[in-house]
Amino acid sequence: MAVGPLATSAGPLPPTGRPLDLRIIDILTITDGRISNVWMTADELGALNALDAVTLTQPT
């Protein structure tokens, strides 16, 4: 378990005291039966929305 500020693409998020679930996708490239590259991305926007750190709105 980590505590303290969370570094995000939108800037640091101060501690909230609330648990945070962060969805992460790993994409592996296989070359000749071996992993040759790993690319990872996280759903930061969904996590920030769950903590009320951002507000999502519908386009007008």
VENWOMO-V162869 format. One record per residue. N is the residue number from 1. PHI is phi in radians with two decimals (* if undefined). OMEGA is omega in radians with two decimals (none if undefined). D_LAST is the distance of its C-alpha to the last C-alpha in whole Angstrom. Layout:
BEGIN
[[N,PHI,OMEGA,D_LAST] [N,PHI,OMEGA,D_LAST]]
END
This chain:
BEGIN
[[1,*,3.10,40] [2,-1.79,3.08,38] [3,-2.31,3.12,38] [4,1.86,-3.13,36] [5,-1.11,3.11,33] [6,-1.92,3.07,31] [7,-1.32,3.11,31] [8,-2.22,3.09,27] [9,-1.13,3.14,25] [10,-1.60,-3.11,23] [11,1.97,-3.10,26] [12,-1.23,3.08,29] [13,-1.84,3.14,28] [14,-1.11,3.12,31] [15,-1.02,3.13,33] [16,-1.94,-3.04,31] [17,1.41,-3.13,34] [18,-1.78,3.06,32] [19,-1.18,-3.11,33] [20,-2.29,3.00,30] [21,-1.79,-3.13,30] [22,-2.08,3.12,29] [23,-1.40,-3.12,28] [24,-2.23,3.09,30] [25,-1.93,3.04,31] [26,-1.89,3.08,34] [27,-2.00,-3.11,34] [28,-1.85,3.02,38] [29,-1.75,-3.13,40] [30,-1.89,3.08,43] [31,-2.20,-3.13,46] [32,0.93,3.07,49] [33,1.37,-3.13,49] [34,-2.20,3.08,48] [35,-1.21,-3.12,44] [36,-1.95,3.13,44] [37,-2.76,3.08,40] [38,-2.24,3.08,38] [39,-2.20,-3.10,34] [40,-2.21,3.04,32] [41,-2.52,-3.11,29] [42,-2.08,3.07,27] [43,-1.51,-3.14,24] [44,-1.14,-3.09,24] [45,-1.08,3.11,20] [46,-1.09,3.13,21] [47,-1.19,3.12,24] [48,-1.13,3.09,22] [49,-1.14,-3.14,20] [50,-1.10,3.13,23] [51,-1.61,-3.10,24] [52,1.05,3.11,21] [53,-1.47,3.03,22] [54,-2.37,3.08,18] [55,-2.11,3.10,15] [56,-1.59,3.13,12] [57,-2.22,3.07,9] [58,-1.42,3.07,6] [59,-1.11,3.14,4] [60,-1.66,none,0]]
END
